[in-house]
Amino acid sequence: MTGEEALTVHVANDVRSYRELPKLLYQLQTKERDEPRPRAGVLRTREFTMKDAYSFDRDEDGLDASYALNIQAYDRIFDRSGLRWYRVESDVGMMGGIGAHEYMAPCEAGENEVALAPGYAANVEVASAQAQPVELPPGLDAPREVPTPGLTTVEDVAGALGVPEGAALKAIPVVASERGFILTLVRGDHRLNEIKLANALGQQVRHATAEEIEEKLGAPGFIGPVGVEVPVVKDTAIAGDGFFCGANRPDEHLIGVEPGRDFSFEELDIRAVEAGDLSPNGDPIELETAIEIGNIFKLGTRYSEPLGATYLDENGAERPIVMGSYGIGPARIVAAAIEQGADERGIVWPRELAPWSVHVVGLGKAGEETVAEADRIYEELNAAGVAALLDDRDAGTGEKLTDAELLGCPLRVTVGKRALAEGEVETQARGSGDEARVGAKEAAQRVQELLAELE
């Protein structure tokens, strides 16, 4: 966990006056993940490092200023890291507060999904969009029962009726922590977003059990909103008439259903966005998997009020400190760099994150001229402040070059007999594969110039 409570208590004991604010505190902490084994490569290791910072301000205007400063700093950090990244709107989750953003690095190994369009980026947990239209069958004067023996899925019923899946009123019963049993409705071609539902209701929700559904509505697989005596929450994307839904009796559905006429409802945005929906700016949305590499929260007074972190303002009145929280995962940045850049041969490090900038490989055995020259170039690079790795193992050429590609340093310098006989050594950029020969005597200087061209 992060240190909001501990830092808030510390500030509560230390800060007295408005003159002591704003304040920004940070920590670097080694954390552990309680899982039986690591998974997803270096993405979910059991031990990892986190950097967390916390801002303390007099009011929400001050929080906005601190939040903006941390955004600028984080944007620069991720730009320098060489990653492809997005800053997206996100759910506050268990942290609480009044707003949040996440930093996401797109890659196939990601655990999150983000909705992207020009000028718009949001975690799918909170994303909103205009749904793609669906062609509904003609409406009826009143709902009509149709037999659907054994058809319990939207796909099966839509196929039997010869209508699109989007013509279904997909009923998903849930139980809210305070409001109790609720029947939620989304279009048949949409999915319920439980996080958006919980946020819209302001309380936790869970799926209803089969026993609860049977008691309140009828046979699972044939439930619908018509004639029920439970609250109904309809998604905003459901519009028009001519829908079909369960009849709350086994093996029967209703067609020609019209929301408002045939059942009452509360309307909320509770669906998950889909690829091809339109963003608030009217552009098609794409969905992309990504790794979360940082998150920032406007905590407001979520922690300061219950923990007594207050200050005296200019008039001597006691006021709660307004807080923000800012986290970066250095280990996740490394994981994202590996996932984004790797090819079939191994890692391709961005220059800023590479553990070594140059991999010097001497082809030959101890005592040979190539090994001695490789050692000299390595020492000159280190003396010039260039982080270099020297492979002076007693191993074959193929093994050394394959391992160099696997490690993925931005630039490789290979000292071989043939090139050295001509007074040269070979270089190769790991990312582009570009090769060049440089003079052995000035190799250290030329390598620094080649590195500069990679940035």
Steps between C-alpha positions, in 0.01 A plus 500: 500500500597863470568734792204742505404425859854512639591823320169662594555422869853641474376822340216524754761506777736738320297761311318774689478808279404585143851640468636143504300403191526387226723204578614206286641184661619185327634151570666214315391165636562135427168319499393139475216329317340203675491256210629142494727567203599784265299527181491705180881512489631804686156663501377335819803412711451420867730786603494840334583866556249784514547875520210679673458872557233691693399864468343700782319824415272759656210454259390339174659778293831415663441130432430579134834684479693216669325244282594691185865523610519127563337433162770709333774311686353159424448588134867592472610184680308274264613698195862458606448129567444443129165329554181540301249610764163661564361696794139384538203576721452227758294377793606614848442144626590416857718811526190719495503871430358729236694414184777284357716433196713203404811481284474210259763344274329308216614143439343159449611379843304776673247431772284807429297620204482863391258679267680729256393760244645834388492726806352227721653229719338314789524171680205285389400490868374859467486567125180634347409513133214524255391148410495377143143494364304178474215429259195405708201302374169687464328589828169350613198647680581274795755229582424160349607163637700265278605144587875453533546148642848446635634832365669679789769714333469826312674344199261205484180704542612770254585232245162332541317832465714617208596829668834653608634422848479875571119466493513311830444648841769299679392471864774469763373479860731646764484565872614843623639533852231749604226492238476123477378309194513696171437386143749666264445516126753542219463439129557141395819594316639687802659402831419623849783707654479417870737778602294766320185350655646512851620857448164610362312343792757616755522154657650157446318245284522127440330262261181346635504127571281254311286460812449878531408525131252214530338659805469852354445439128466143386701253301857621421551526125150637436493813717402850391374837629130477403269447796770474764477651847867583542689820409622509141813688388520544122817594316490827307585323172161326500272720289198439281245219490474154351730330753471142620557370852423207729140455608591382853354159414688194377539466122333834418617844388323825419538697177394857421609628842525876546682646804286752687175368358542141617716554808636787706870548552787711629744591219876491561816456292597148610634325191855428395604691187566299186745552215336717235289702745538876465698707747362824648671674206321277247801286403499117487645339810770234495566265791857412589653287775760675714720477809427743781829676578379784722191645661403831658205583721323809627435369849336819626425459872446122482785440747555838665153530655484159676867520605482859626746661256394865527657846491406850616424741217569875487202566728589235753228260383580128497475339155578151364810460286422408138715214369625339181683172443745419218648156432750367247605137460869493394485121461192532279676758284776244446241231425322727251829585328580132460153411372479792257847467351582130502531301179552131428869530595456662840470833679542833319567757772415870459820700547381670820408175675776267379713359784798544266519721194765295321573128486865437405562152363852368448508203263789279592679344793686651791835639392393568141513848350120521455439440872762755601354759261148435628624553856670828400184635332294395803734684739497815284120500488477467877756777546281720277196431718331259259338201669652202320484124535798284395456141383843345548376146558675202348202428275429464133411783262142382452435475872640846571309674221175319584532598865571860403174510303316340791628763747408778257743784578441792260837461327730202451871530424651181358876456487580223252821389334407592142385856572780562749757395239373800303521726806123499558229365727133436420199672659132414483197686637277247675174674411547576132765243418711769329863394471816705460876461519707747698868538554621295795720779643216754509229242577409642841442848355307371196283280722398804704404679179297202383323485836408866470341426162282233664340748742 
